[in-house]
Amino acid sequence: MNHPSVIRPSGHAAYSTAKMGKSTLFESPRLLVGLNAFEPGQEHALHAHEGQDKVYLVAEGAGLFLLDGRELPMAAGDLLIAPEGVPHGVRNPGPGRLLVVAVLAPAPGKR
């Protein structure tokens, strides 16, 4: 993908019935912008990042975002920040698909 350019996230979503789909929209040593595509019933297990902050922006659909022991319902247009070290995850209870823009800084493996 050439940057800078306007990106329509749905055009880059990688949905899979086997597991959450991932695709990268942009990566540099400072930043990773990716997509997490969830079919109904899929989830990204609770985890934390040391030395990285993460931002979730719901592009399409709705789901439950797990943050530090809480379940937070989010829908298209909602944004959530998971600071470094704070456990977070995502669950799509359905019935529709969920597409999430995930931004990590610094990029994984670039610290």
C-alpha positions in Angstrom: 0.0 0.0 0.0 1.3 3.4 -0.9 1.2 6.1 1.8 0.0 8.7 2.3 -3.4 7.6 1.0 -7.0 7.4 2.1 -7.8 4.0 3.5 -11.2 2.3 3.6 -10.6 -0.4 6.3 -13.3 -2.8 5.0 -11.4 -3.1 1.7 -8.4 -4.6 3.6 -10.3 -6.9 6.1 -9.1 -10.5 6.2 -12.1 -12.4 7.7 -11.5 -16.1 8.4 -13.9 -18.7 9.9 -10.9 -20.5 11.6 -9.7 -17.5 13.7 -9.6 -13.7 14.0 -8.2 -12.3 10.8 -5.3 -9.8 10.9 -3.9 -7.5 8.2 -1.4 -4.6 8.3 -2.3 -1.2 6.9 1.0 0.5 7.9 4.2 -0.3 9.8 7.2 1.6 10.7 9.6 1.4 13.7 7.4 3.8 15.5 3.9 2.6 14.7 1.8 -0.4 13.6 -1.7 0.2 12.2 -3.6 -3.1 11.6 -7.0 -4.6 11.3 -8.5 -7.3 13.4 -11.5 -8.9 11.7 -13.9 -11.0 13.8 -16.6 -13.3 12.7 -19.4 -13.9 15.2 -18.2 -15.9 18.2 -14.5 -15.1 17.7 -12.3 -13.4 20.2 -8.8 -12.1 20.9 -7.8 -13.5 24.3 -6.9 -11.2 27.2 -3.3 -10.1 26.9 -1.0 -7.2 27.7 1.9 -5.5 26.0 5.0 -4.3 27.8 6.5 -1.2 26.4 3.6 -0.6 24.0 0.4 1.3 24.0 -2.6 0.2 22.0 -5.6 2.0 20.5 -8.7 0.2 19.3 -11.2 1.9 16.9 -14.3 0.1 15.9 -14.6 0.5 12.1 -17.7 -1.7 11.6 -20.0 -3.7 13.8 -20.1 -4.0 17.6 -18.4 -6.2 20.2 -17.2 -6.4 23.8 -13.8 -5.0 24.7 -12.0 -6.5 27.7 -9.9 -4.0 29.6 -8.4 -4.5 33.0 -11.2 -6.8 34.3 -14.1 -5.0 32.7 -16.2 -5.8 29.6 -17.0 -2.7 27.6 -19.6 -2.7 24.8 -18.3 -0.8 21.8 -19.8 0.0 18.4 -18.7 1.6 15.1 -17.0 4.9 15.9 -16.0 4.0 19.5 -12.4 4.2 20.5 -10.6 2.6 23.5 -7.0 3.0 24.7 -5.1 0.1 26.4 -2.0 1.7 28.0 1.2 -0.4 28.3 0.8 -3.3 30.7 -3.0 -3.1 31.0 -4.7 -6.5 30.1 -7.0 -6.2 27.1 -8.9 -8.3 24.6 -11.8 -8.3 22.2 -14.9 -10.6 21.9 -17.5 -10.6 19.1 -20.7 -12.2 20.6 -22.4 -11.6 17.2 -24.7 -11.7 15.4 -22.7 -9.6 12.8 -19.0 -9.2 11.9 -16.7 -6.9 13.9 -13.9 -4.9 12.2 -11.4 -3.1 14.5 -8.5 -0.8 13.7 -5.7 -1.6 16.1 -2.8 0.9 16.5 0.3 -0.1 18.5 3.2 2.2 19.4 6.0 1.5 19.1 5.5 -1.2 16.5 6.0 -4.8 17.8 9.6 -6.0 17.5 10.8 -2.4 16.8 11.6 -1.4 20.4 
